[in-house]
Amino acid sequence: MKYLRWTLFCCTLLGFSGWWILHKPKSPVDDLPPIQFTSLQLHFKQQGAGKALAAQVRQWPEVSAASFNDVSGLLVVVHTHALPQTELIQRVAAKAQQKASIKVFEASGPQCPVPAEFLYRLPVYLLWFGIATGAFTLMLFYRLRHA
């Protein structure tokens, strides 16, 4: 019984220390609006027209950054969720006076076998593991002292 108590106590410490290491403290960037990246495929005949379009797009209030690559013909726009992708495509197409389409990148290479949701919630799981094993350890200590 003594080994069980110490094992549970060590598990409790392990759970709480794991939570402490993995928990995310409050950061000033948490208050910023969420952003998304949109890649648009455009083709310009004139050199520099894409960069001029990117400079115009950067002036929009919902856009954080915009960049155009002359070689690939990609306009990458970083914008807040206040500007939906459909509206962004319409506005860019109107400015460029041509059809703009979203560039879809294929996923390649191996993927992580652990689901991202589990990794995101791991600190919470460790906290509850520490609380549960701590409560069980306290019950065992209390039971053995008062028995």
C-alpha positions, 0 to 999 in steps of 0.5 A, a space after each residue: 500500500 505504501 508503494 501505491 501511495 508513492 506511485 500515485 503521488 509521483 503520478 500526481 506530480 508528473 501530471 501537474 508538472 506536465 500541465 505546467 510545462 505545456 500550458 500556454 500563458 496569456 499572450 498579448 497576441 491572443 487579443 489580435 483578430 484571427 488571420 488567414 492566408 489566401 493564395 490566388 493564381 493570377 497571370 499578368 502580361 506586363 512585368 510589375 503589374 502583379 507587384 502593383 496589385 499587391 501594393 494596392 491590396 496592402 492598403 485595404 484595412 482588413 489586409 495585413 500583408 500581400 505579396 506577388 511572385 512574378 515567376 509563379 503568378 501567385 498573389 498571397 494575401 494575409 487578411 483577417 476573417 472580417 474579409 471573407 475569401 469570396 469577397 477577397 477574390 471578387 475585389 482582387 478580380 475587379 482590381 486585376 480586371 481578370 479572373 482570380 482563382 484560389 491556388 490549392 496546394 496538395 498535401 505531401 509527405 508523411 502526416 503526424 499519427 497523433 490527431 492535432 485535437 489531442 495535442 491541443 488538449 494535452 495540457 488539459 488532460 494532464 491537469 485533470 490526470 493530476 487532479 484525479 490522481 491527487 484526489 485519489 492519493 489524498 483519499 488513500 493517505 486520509 483513509 490509512 491515517 484514520 483507519 
